[in-house]
Amino acid sequence: MAAPDFTDLSVALATAVRRTQNGNETDLTELLHLSAGTLPDGLTPAFRPFYAAALWIKSHPRWLFEATGDAKFLEPHDAIQELARLQQRVDKSLGLRVPSEWRAEDLLVSFEKPKASIRFYSG
C-alpha cells in the first residue's frame, strides 16, 4: 500500500478528522495550513495531519471522551504524544522543512502529563 499523499489537503484533512474522531473540519483545515511543512524541493507544501490532530485534541481534550461512545479509557496526553511521534516519523521520512514554531518535538515536551492521572471512562 502506498503512503498517503499529504501534499493533498483532502487526504491530510481526512487523516486529521479520523485521528480526532471527527473533530471540527474548519479548525483542522486551519491547523493544517498553519503547520504545513515544505518538501525538500523548497516549493511543495506538505500538510501535517498528525500534528494538526494533536493540537486540536490538546485544545479539546474532552472531545475524545465524548466522541468515542465506547468503553475505553482515554488519556488525551497519550493521544497527543502518539500523534506527535507519528508526525515526527512522517516529517523525517519526507525530509520536510518545518517552521520552528510547529516542530513535533516541541509538542512532545510542551504537553506534560498531569501529576495525577485523570482518566475518562465512557462505559
Beta strands, then each sheet from edge to edge (+ up, - down):
strand 1: 37-38
strand 2: 45-46
strand 3: 73-74
strand 4: 120-121
sheet 1: 1+ 2-
sheet 2: 3+ 4-
end
